[in-house]
């Protein structure tokens, strides 16, 4: 019985997987399991409430109750309760006129407000009390159910935008003693509360846009929630922060569900294509770029240095330190030293892909170098990075995206290899390959100064560079088809617009590789985004079964890292 009890979470997760629930219902159930104070007890409760017979479960009734409970804490804006003027004054004094979340002063457009720590729409009805107790524990449930008088413990001073973001589930508060694994979120805010360390993380669930207040937060910040007035005013209630933390992820997924439901009520978007006006703008850009390339290289590199600074001030940084958005719908990619060959490969790959396929890629406009730095100028592709959109895609949209990507990969794999025909594996312009996966193997074998490898006359030669001496019996087989490959198909490099694939960027790793390479590289460095990995499996199922190759690669990755 003990073993069975300790495996409740695994059984529940497997049952959820088998049920094939619509997105994000599966994530809502996982939140119930993972964020409860006792996950095994929560899993047992879920299975008990949903059991039919044998190994069959019906989660529909439980989901209905769970969504209703979450709905009690879901707000577009925090409730505007009229608190006692004395409470407002005390909270302002206690919190020192600073936002308790961001540490910032208020502003004219974003003033400080005294807001409830745990906003609620209404009292929880009796039929949900047991569910609430399982999810937040006895103490949290008792405080929520009981009708307490409003005190300073229930309120804190925050910016209006921070209060809104908090009520939408963007913040989680975690005691250090409870923090057993590193959090994948972007921002971490550290609190010292009554001499106990405290972390707050931002839930980047949803997208592709988030409240602007999140961009204003320091990546790491230490502060103390204390009585700045030294008047003995009660500090914010720890239990309320813990309950808010437990509901935060579920609240974010509830907003995602609401967004998806709204999209389902609208017409389906057609796949973005090579539109007439898009081609006109590309042709104009190519004409202007041709004239611009007649200018001396020294003049162009100086102009690009200035444009990069200007772009940084106008648009801020991108997700890559080497890429900067510029005015006029342009992007500039900058690499230093020996990496020029990688940039030259990307420039040539973009030309090759545009010549042979309808895959939406940036238009390559210029490639120039000085004695230290290389610059590549391209046009902009509309859309958001898939990693910013994946949570908010409906199942139907993800299915469309899978079809789009599969079709474009089919076109890429049909590109003929007309350059360096005596070498099987090369980059897009027939030179040595640049790939982080290959570099990892070379570093492991002591070749730390090498950045490029190849070209390789045969697949056997390519396989040798992937091998590691400590695993002599682990190697890929030969005999795969060699196809043109992007080489870095991850969620940063796939762009999405209105739920459809709108572009593929970052082609510096591209070239001719074994047919499994794009599949295994899509898994490379990705473990927690299971929805993406399931989509990858669906994309490649038409191209072959590469599970053996993936298993070999994963063993080699473990050794290299």
C-alpha positions as CSV (number, residue, x, y, z in Angstrom):
1,X,0.0,0.0,0.0
2,X,2.9,2.4,0.8
3,X,4.4,1.9,-2.6
4,X,1.0,2.4,-4.3
5,X,0.5,5.6,-2.3
6,X,3.9,7.1,-3.2
7,X,3.1,6.4,-6.9
8,X,-0.2,8.3,-7.0
9,X,1.3,11.2,-8.8
10,X,2.8,9.0,-11.5
11,X,-0.5,7.1,-11.9
12,X,-2.5,10.4,-12.1
13,X,-0.1,11.9,-14.7
14,X,-0.3,8.8,-16.8
15,X,-4.1,8.8,-16.6
16,X,-4.2,12.5,-17.7
17,X,-1.9,11.6,-20.6
18,X,-4.1,8.7,-21.7
19,X,-7.2,10.9,-21.5
20,X,-5.9,13.2,-24.2
21,X,-7.6,16.2,-22.8
22,X,-7.9,19.5,-24.7
23,X,-5.2,22.0,-24.1
24,X,-4.9,23.5,-21.5
25,X,-7.1,21.2,-19.4
26,X,-4.2,18.8,-19.0
27,X,-2.0,21.6,-17.6
28,X,-4.8,22.7,-15.2
29,X,-4.9,19.2,-13.8
30,X,-1.1,19.0,-13.5
31,X,-1.2,22.3,-11.5
32,X,-3.5,20.7,-9.0
33,X,-1.1,17.8,-8.6
34,X,2.2,19.7,-8.5
35,X,1.2,22.8,-6.5
36,X,-0.7,21.2,-3.7
37,X,1.1,21.0,-0.3
38,X,0.9,17.2,-0.5
39,X,1.1,16.1,-4.2
40,X,0.5,12.4,-3.4
41,X,-2.6,13.1,-1.4
42,X,-3.8,15.5,-4.2
43,X,-3.2,12.8,-6.8
44,X,-5.1,10.2,-4.7
45,X,-8.0,12.6,-4.4
46,X,-8.0,13.3,-8.1
47,X,-8.0,9.6,-9.0
48,X,-10.7,8.8,-6.5
49,X,-13.0,11.5,-7.7
50,X,-12.5,10.6,-11.4
51,X,-12.4,6.8,-11.2
52,X,-14.9,4.9,-13.4
53,X,-13.7,1.3,-13.6
54,X,-10.6,-0.7,-14.4
55,X,-8.0,1.9,-15.6
56,X,-10.6,4.3,-16.9
57,X,-11.1,7.8,-15.5
58,X,-13.4,10.6,-16.4
59,X,-11.9,13.9,-15.4
60,X,-14.8,16.1,-16.7
61,X,-16.7,16.5,-13.3
62,X,-13.5,17.2,-11.4
63,X,-12.3,19.7,-14.1
64,X,-15.6,21.5,-13.8
65,X,-15.2,21.9,-10.0
66,X,-11.5,22.8,-10.3
67,X,-12.2,25.5,-12.9
68,X,-15.0,26.9,-10.8
69,X,-12.6,27.1,-7.8
70,X,-9.9,28.7,-9.8
71,X,-12.5,31.2,-11.2
72,X,-13.0,32.6,-7.7
73,X,-9.4,34.0,-7.9
74,X,-9.3,35.0,-11.6
75,X,-9.3,38.7,-12.4
76,X,-8.5,40.9,-15.4
77,X,-8.0,43.7,-12.8
78,X,-7.8,43.4,-9.0
79,X,-11.0,44.2,-7.2
80,X,-11.4,47.8,-6.1
81,X,-12.6,47.3,-2.5
82,X,-13.1,50.4,-0.4
83,X,-10.8,49.8,2.6
84,X,-10.8,51.8,5.8
85,X,-8.9,55.0,5.4
86,X,-6.9,54.1,8.6
87,X,-5.8,50.8,6.9
88,X,-4.8,52.6,3.8
89,X,-2.7,55.1,5.8
90,X,-1.1,52.3,7.9
91,X,-0.2,50.2,4.9
92,X,1.4,53.2,3.2
93,X,3.5,53.9,6.3
94,X,4.4,50.3,6.9
95,X,5.6,49.7,3.3
96,X,7.6,52.9,3.1
97,X,6.0,54.3,-0.1
98,X,7.5,51.6,-2.3
99,X,5.9,48.8,-4.3
100,X,6.3,45.6,-2.4
101,X,6.8,43.6,-5.6
102,X,9.0,45.8,-7.7
103,X,10.6,48.1,-5.1
104,X,9.8,51.1,-7.2
105,X,8.0,54.4,-6.5
106,X,4.7,55.1,-8.0
107,X,4.3,57.2,-11.1
108,X,1.5,59.4,-12.6
109,X,0.4,56.6,-15.0
110,X,1.2,53.8,-12.6
111,X,0.4,54.9,-9.1
112,X,0.9,53.0,-5.9
113,X,-2.3,51.4,-4.5
114,X,-3.2,49.5,-1.4
115,X,-4.4,46.2,-2.9
116,X,-5.5,42.8,-1.4
117,X,-2.7,40.2,-1.4
118,X,-5.2,37.5,-2.2
119,X,-8.1,38.9,-4.2
120,X,-11.3,36.9,-4.3
121,X,-14.5,37.4,-6.3
122,X,-16.8,35.7,-3.9
123,X,-17.1,33.3,-1.0
124,X,-16.3,29.6,-1.9
125,X,-19.4,27.5,-2.0
126,X,-19.6,24.6,0.4
127,X,-19.4,21.9,-2.3
128,X,-15.8,23.1,-3.1
129,X,-14.5,23.3,0.4
130,X,-13.0,19.8,0.4
131,X,-11.3,20.5,-3.0
132,X,-9.9,23.7,-1.6
133,X,-8.6,22.1,1.5
134,X,-6.7,19.4,-0.5
135,X,-5.1,22.1,-2.7
136,X,-4.1,24.7,-0.2
137,X,-4.1,22.8,3.1
138,X,-6.1,23.2,6.3
139,X,-4.7,26.5,7.4
140,X,-5.1,28.2,4.0
141,X,-8.6,26.8,3.5
142,X,-9.7,27.9,7.0
143,X,-8.6,31.5,6.4
144,X,-10.3,31.6,3.0
145,X,-13.6,30.2,4.1
146,X,-13.9,32.2,7.3
147,X,-15.3,35.7,6.9
148,X,-12.4,37.8,8.3
149,X,-12.4,41.5,8.9
150,X,-10.1,43.4,6.6
151,X,-6.8,44.3,8.3
152,X,-3.3,45.5,7.3
153,X,-2.2,41.8,7.1
154,X,-4.5,41.4,4.1
155,X,-3.2,44.4,2.1
156,X,0.1,45.6,0.7
157,X,1.4,48.6,-1.2
158,X,2.0,47.9,-4.9
159,X,2.0,49.6,-8.2
160,X,-1.3,49.4,-9.9
161,X,0.2,47.4,-12.8
162,X,1.9,45.0,-10.3
163,X,-1.4,44.5,-8.5
164,X,-3.0,43.6,-11.9
165,X,-0.2,41.2,-12.8
166,X,-0.4,39.6,-9.4
167,X,-4.2,39.1,-9.7
168,X,-3.5,37.5,-13.1
169,X,-1.2,34.9,-11.5
170,X,2.2,36.3,-12.7
171,X,3.9,36.1,-9.4
172,X,4.8,33.1,-7.1
173,X,6.3,33.4,-3.6
174,X,8.4,30.5,-2.4
175,X,10.3,29.9,0.8
176,X,13.9,28.9,0.2
177,X,13.4,25.8,2.4
178,X,10.7,24.7,0.0
179,X,12.7,25.5,-3.2
180,X,14.2,22.1,-4.1
181,X,14.6,22.7,-7.8
182,X,15.7,25.6,-9.9
183,X,12.8,27.5,-11.5
184,X,12.8,28.0,-15.3
185,X,11.2,31.4,-15.1
186,X,13.0,34.5,-16.3
187,X,12.9,36.8,-13.3
188,X,13.7,36.0,-9.7
189,X,13.0,38.5,-6.9
190,X,14.4,37.5,-3.5
191,X,12.7,38.6,-0.3
192,X,13.8,38.4,3.3
193,X,10.6,38.2,5.4
194,X,11.0,38.2,9.2
195,X,14.6,37.0,8.7
196,X,13.4,34.1,6.4
197,X,14.5,34.1,2.8
198,X,11.9,34.3,0.2
199,X,11.9,33.9,-3.6
200,X,9.4,35.3,-6.0
201,X,9.3,34.0,-9.6
202,X,7.3,35.3,-12.6
203,X,5.1,32.8,-14.4
204,X,5.9,33.2,-18.1
205,X,2.9,31.1,-18.9
206,X,0.8,32.4,-21.8
207,X,2.0,34.9,-24.3
208,X,3.2,36.2,-26.7
209,X,2.9,39.4,-24.7
210,X,3.1,40.0,-21.0
211,X,2.5,43.0,-18.7
212,X,5.1,45.7,-19.2
213,X,5.7,45.8,-15.4
214,X,7.6,42.4,-15.8
215,X,10.2,44.1,-18.0
216,X,10.9,46.7,-15.3
217,X,11.8,44.1,-12.6
218,X,15.4,43.5,-11.9
219,X,16.5,39.9,-12.6
220,X,17.6,39.5,-9.0
221,X,16.5,41.7,-6.2
222,X,16.8,41.4,-2.4
223,X,14.4,43.2,-0.1
224,X,12.7,42.9,3.3
225,X,9.0,43.2,3.8
226,X,9.1,45.1,7.1
227,X,7.4,47.9,9.0
228,X,9.2,51.0,7.8
229,X,7.3,53.1,10.2
230,X,8.6,51.1,13.2
231,X,5.0,51.4,14.6
232,X,4.3,47.7,15.1
233,X,2.0,47.5,12.1
234,X,1.3,43.9,11.1
235,X,3.3,42.6,8.1
236,X,1.6,41.1,5.1
237,X,0.1,37.7,5.8
238,X,2.4,34.8,4.9
239,X,-0.4,32.4,4.4
240,X,-2.1,34.6,1.8
241,X,1.2,34.7,-0.1
242,X,1.4,30.9,0.0
243,X,-2.2,30.5,-1.2
244,X,-1.6,33.0,-4.0
245,X,1.5,31.0,-5.0
246,X,-0.4,27.7,-5.2
247,X,-3.1,29.2,-7.4
248,X,-0.7,31.3,-9.6
249,X,0.0,28.7,-12.3
250,X,-3.6,27.6,-12.5
251,X,-4.7,31.2,-12.8
252,X,-2.3,31.7,-15.7
253,X,-3.6,28.6,-17.5
254,X,-7.2,29.8,-16.8
255,X,-6.4,33.0,-18.8
256,X,-4.9,30.8,-21.5
257,X,-8.1,28.8,-21.7
258,X,-10.1,32.0,-21.9
259,X,-7.9,33.3,-24.8
260,X,-8.1,30.0,-26.7
261,X,-11.9,30.0,-26.3
262,X,-12.0,33.5,-27.8
263,X,-10.0,32.4,-30.8
264,X,-12.2,29.4,-31.4
265,X,-15.1,31.8,-31.8
266,X,-13.3,33.7,-34.6
267,X,-12.6,32.6,-38.2
268,X,-9.7,30.3,-38.9
269,X,-6.6,32.0,-40.2
270,X,-5.1,30.9,-43.4
271,X,-1.4,30.1,-43.5
272,X,0.8,33.2,-44.1
273,X,2.2,32.9,-47.6
274,X,4.5,34.8,-50.0
275,X,2.1,37.7,-50.4
276,X,2.2,40.0,-53.4
277,X,3.1,43.1,-51.3
278,X,5.6,41.2,-49.3
279,X,7.4,40.2,-52.4
280,X,7.3,43.8,-53.7
281,X,8.9,45.0,-50.4
282,X,11.5,42.3,-50.7
283,X,12.3,43.3,-54.3
284,X,12.6,47.0,-53.4
285,X,14.9,46.0,-50.5
286,X,17.0,43.9,-52.8
287,X,17.4,46.7,-55.3
288,X,18.4,49.2,-52.6
289,X,20.7,46.7,-51.0
290,X,22.4,46.0,-54.3
291,X,23.2,49.7,-54.7
292,X,24.3,49.9,-51.0
293,X,26.7,47.1,-51.5
294,X,28.6,49.2,-54.0
295,X,29.6,51.4,-51.2
296,X,33.1,50.8,-49.6
297,X,33.1,48.1,-46.9
298,X,34.6,50.5,-44.4
299,X,31.6,52.9,-44.8
300,X,29.1,50.1,-44.5
301,X,30.6,48.6,-41.3
302,X,30.7,52.0,-39.7
303,X,27.1,52.5,-40.6
304,X,26.1,49.2,-39.1
305,X,27.9,50.0,-35.8
306,X,25.9,53.2,-35.6
307,X,22.6,51.5,-36.6
308,X,23.1,48.8,-34.0
309,X,23.4,51.4,-31.2
310,X,20.4,53.2,-32.6
311,X,18.4,50.0,-32.8
312,X,19.2,49.1,-29.2
313,X,17.9,52.5,-28.0
314,X,14.7,52.3,-30.1
315,X,13.8,48.7,-29.7
316,X,15.9,47.3,-26.8
317,X,17.7,43.9,-26.9
318,X,16.4,40.8,-28.6
319,X,16.5,37.2,-27.3
320,X,20.0,36.9,-28.9
321,X,22.9,39.2,-28.1
322,X,24.1,38.9,-31.7
323,X,20.9,40.1,-33.3
324,X,19.5,43.7,-33.2
325,X,16.3,45.0,-34.6
326,X,16.8,48.2,-36.8
327,X,14.5,50.8,-38.3
328,X,12.8,50.2,-41.6
329,X,11.9,46.6,-41.0
330,X,15.6,45.4,-40.9
331,X,17.6,43.1,-38.6
332,X,21.4,43.1,-38.1
333,X,23.3,40.1,-37.0
334,X,26.8,40.6,-35.7
335,X,29.5,38.0,-35.0
336,X,33.2,38.4,-34.1
337,X,36.4,36.7,-35.0
338,X,36.4,33.2,-36.4
339,X,32.6,33.1,-36.5
340,X,32.5,35.0,-39.8
341,X,32.2,31.7,-41.6
342,X,29.0,30.9,-39.7
343,X,27.5,34.2,-40.8
344,X,28.6,33.6,-44.4
345,X,26.9,30.2,-44.2
346,X,23.7,31.8,-43.0
347,X,23.8,34.4,-45.8
348,X,24.3,31.7,-48.4
349,X,21.6,29.4,-46.9
350,X,19.0,32.2,-47.0
351,X,19.8,32.7,-50.7
352,X,19.6,29.0,-51.4
353,X,16.3,28.5,-49.5
354,X,14.7,31.5,-51.3
355,X,15.8,30.2,-54.6
356,X,14.5,26.6,-54.3
357,X,11.6,26.8,-51.9
358,X,8.6,28.8,-50.6
359,X,9.8,28.6,-47.0
360,X,9.3,32.1,-45.4
361,X,12.8,33.3,-44.5
362,X,14.4,36.7,-44.1
363,X,15.8,38.3,-47.3
364,X,19.6,38.5,-47.1
365,X,20.6,42.1,-48.0
366,X,24.3,42.5,-47.1
367,X,27.3,40.7,-45.6
368,X,30.4,42.6,-44.8
369,X,33.4,42.3,-42.4
370,X,36.1,44.4,-41.0
371,X,39.2,43.1,-39.2
372,X,37.3,42.1,-36.1
373,X,33.6,41.8,-36.8
374,X,31.2,40.5,-39.4
375,X,27.7,42.0,-40.1
376,X,24.7,40.5,-41.9
377,X,21.7,42.7,-42.8
378,X,18.4,41.0,-43.5
379,X,14.7,41.9,-43.8
380,X,12.3,41.3,-41.0
381,X,9.9,38.4,-40.9
382,X,6.5,39.0,-39.1
383,X,5.5,36.9,-36.2
384,X,6.4,36.0,-32.6
385,X,8.8,33.3,-31.6
386,X,7.1,30.0,-31.1
387,X,8.4,29.7,-27.5
388,X,6.4,32.9,-26.7
389,X,3.2,31.5,-28.3
390,X,3.1,27.8,-27.6
391,X,1.1,27.9,-24.4
392,X,-1.6,30.0,-26.0
393,X,-2.0,27.8,-29.2
394,X,-5.2,25.7,-29.3
395,X,-4.9,22.1,-30.3
396,X,-6.2,22.9,-33.8
397,X,-3.6,25.7,-34.2
398,X,-0.8,23.4,-33.1
399,X,-2.0,20.8,-35.6
400,X,-1.9,23.4,-38.4
401,X,1.6,24.5,-37.3
402,X,2.7,20.9,-37.4
403,X,1.4,20.6,-41.0
404,X,3.1,23.9,-42.0
405,X,6.4,22.8,-40.6
406,X,6.2,19.4,-42.1
407,X,5.5,20.8,-45.6
408,X,8.4,23.3,-45.4
409,X,10.8,20.6,-44.2
410,X,9.7,18.5,-47.2
411,X,10.7,21.4,-49.5
412,X,14.0,21.9,-47.7
413,X,14.9,18.2,-48.0
414,X,14.3,18.4,-51.8
415,X,17.0,21.1,-52.3
416,X,19.6,19.6,-54.6
417,X,23.2,19.5,-53.4
418,X,25.0,21.1,-56.3
419,X,28.1,22.3,-54.4
420,X,31.1,20.2,-53.5
421,X,29.5,17.0,-54.7
422,X,32.4,14.8,-53.6
423,X,31.6,15.6,-49.9
424,X,28.5,14.2,-48.4
425,X,28.2,16.5,-45.4
426,X,29.0,20.2,-45.6
427,X,27.5,23.5,-44.6
428,X,25.1,25.3,-47.0
429,X,28.0,26.9,-49.0
430,X,30.1,23.8,-49.2
431,X,32.5,24.5,-46.3
432,X,33.1,23.2,-42.8
433,X,30.1,22.8,-40.5
434,X,29.3,25.1,-37.5
435,X,27.1,23.4,-35.0
436,X,26.9,23.6,-31.2
437,X,26.3,19.9,-31.0
438,X,29.4,19.1,-32.9
439,X,31.4,21.7,-30.9
440,X,30.3,19.9,-27.7
441,X,31.8,16.6,-28.9
442,X,35.0,18.2,-30.0
443,X,35.4,20.0,-26.6
444,X,34.8,16.7,-24.8
445,X,37.7,15.1,-26.8
446,X,40.1,18.0,-26.0
447,X,39.7,20.0,-29.2
448,X,38.6,23.2,-27.4
449,X,40.0,25.6,-30.0
450,X,38.0,24.2,-32.9
451,X,34.8,25.9,-33.9
452,X,34.2,24.4,-37.3
453,X,34.4,20.7,-38.5
454,X,34.5,19.1,-41.9
455,X,33.5,19.0,-44.6
456,X,33.1,15.3,-44.5
457,X,33.4,13.0,-47.5
458,X,31.1,10.3,-46.0
459,X,28.6,9.9,-43.2
460,X,31.1,7.5,-41.5
461,X,33.6,10.4,-41.2
462,X,30.8,12.6,-39.7
463,X,29.9,9.9,-37.2
464,X,33.5,9.7,-36.0
465,X,33.5,13.3,-34.8
466,X,30.3,12.7,-32.8
467,X,31.8,9.7,-30.9
468,X,33.5,10.0,-27.5
469,X,36.4,7.8,-26.5
470,X,34.8,6.7,-23.2
471,X,31.8,5.2,-25.1
472,X,33.6,3.2,-27.8
473,X,30.6,1.0,-28.7
474,X,28.2,3.9,-29.1
475,X,28.0,5.3,-32.6
476,X,25.4,6.1,-35.3
477,X,25.0,3.8,-38.2
478,X,25.7,4.9,-41.7
479,X,23.4,4.8,-44.8
480,X,21.1,7.6,-44.0
481,X,19.9,9.9,-46.7
482,X,21.8,13.2,-46.7
483,X,19.4,16.1,-46.9
484,X,19.4,19.9,-46.6
485,X,18.9,20.7,-42.9
486,X,18.2,23.8,-40.9
487,X,20.2,22.4,-38.0
488,X,18.6,24.4,-35.2
489,X,14.9,24.0,-35.3
490,X,13.9,25.2,-31.8
491,X,11.2,27.4,-30.4
492,X,13.3,30.5,-30.8
493,X,13.8,30.1,-34.5
494,X,10.2,29.3,-35.6
495,X,8.0,32.4,-36.0
496,X,4.2,32.2,-35.6
497,X,1.5,34.7,-36.7
498,X,-2.2,34.2,-36.0
499,X,-1.5,30.6,-35.0
500,X,0.3,29.7,-38.3
501,X,3.9,29.4,-39.1
502,X,5.1,32.7,-40.6
503,X,8.9,32.3,-40.7
504,X,12.0,30.3,-39.9
505,X,15.2,32.2,-38.9
506,X,18.8,31.6,-37.7
507,X,20.3,29.5,-40.4
508,X,24.0,29.6,-39.4
509,X,24.0,25.8,-38.5
510,X,22.4,24.8,-41.8
511,X,23.8,22.4,-44.4
512,X,23.6,18.9,-45.7
513,X,23.4,16.4,-42.8
514,X,21.9,12.9,-42.2
515,X,18.2,12.9,-42.4
516,X,17.7,12.5,-38.6
517,X,19.7,15.6,-37.7
518,X,16.9,18.2,-37.6
519,X,14.8,15.8,-35.5
520,X,17.5,15.1,-32.9
521,X,18.6,18.7,-32.8
522,X,15.0,19.8,-32.1
523,X,15.3,17.7,-28.9
524,X,18.7,19.0,-28.1
525,X,18.6,21.1,-24.9
526,X,14.8,20.8,-24.6
527,X,13.3,18.7,-21.8
528,X,10.5,20.6,-20.1
529,X,8.4,21.7,-23.0
530,X,6.7,18.4,-23.6
531,X,4.0,19.9,-25.9
532,X,6.7,21.1,-28.3
533,X,8.5,17.7,-28.3
534,X,5.2,16.0,-29.0
535,X,4.7,18.3,-32.0
536,X,8.3,17.5,-33.2
537,X,7.4,13.8,-33.2
538,X,4.3,14.5,-35.3
539,X,6.3,16.7,-37.7
540,X,8.9,14.0,-38.4
541,X,6.7,10.9,-38.4
542,X,6.4,11.2,-42.2
543,X,10.2,11.3,-42.7
544,X,11.0,8.1,-40.8
545,X,11.5,6.5,-37.4
546,X,14.5,8.2,-35.8
547,X,14.0,6.9,-32.2
548,X,17.2,4.9,-32.3
549,X,19.2,7.8,-33.5
550,X,17.6,10.0,-30.7
551,X,18.5,7.4,-28.1
552,X,22.1,7.4,-29.2
553,X,22.3,11.2,-29.3
554,X,20.8,11.5,-25.8
555,X,23.5,9.2,-24.4
556,X,26.2,11.2,-26.2
557,X,24.7,14.5,-24.9
558,X,24.8,13.2,-21.3
559,X,28.4,12.5,-21.6
560,X,29.3,15.7,-23.4
561,X,27.5,17.8,-20.7
